[in-house]
Amino acid sequence: MEPIVLTSANFEEEALHASVPVLIDFWAVWCGPCKMISPVVDEIAAESDGSYKVCKVNVDDESELASRFGIMSIPTLVVLKNGEIAASSVGVKSKQAILDMLA
């Protein structure tokens, strides 16, 4: 499954009201560390069995969403469970560390 691109228009439906945990990757095209973590996030999305969702937010295109989450540095990964922030992390993480956030 491909990561879902979150926008202000689909955020509530796709992330806030999701029935499963949601991993959100806040990133930007110009961000080197974002380019490093992106393939890992894509791999996690491809391996999803439906027990979680993977989404991405381009902070340049969706500054309102970035502000809503207080994103100061990227890449930032946020896990939402039942519409609440359950975990967050800044910087490049290993695949296992990201999966552990979803557990």
Secondary structure, 3 states (H helix, E strand, C coil): CCCEECCCCCHHHHHHCCCCCEEEEEECCCCHHHHHHHHHHHHHHHCCCCCCEEEEEECCCCHHHHHHCCCCCCCEEEEEECCEEEEEEECCCCHHHHHHHHC
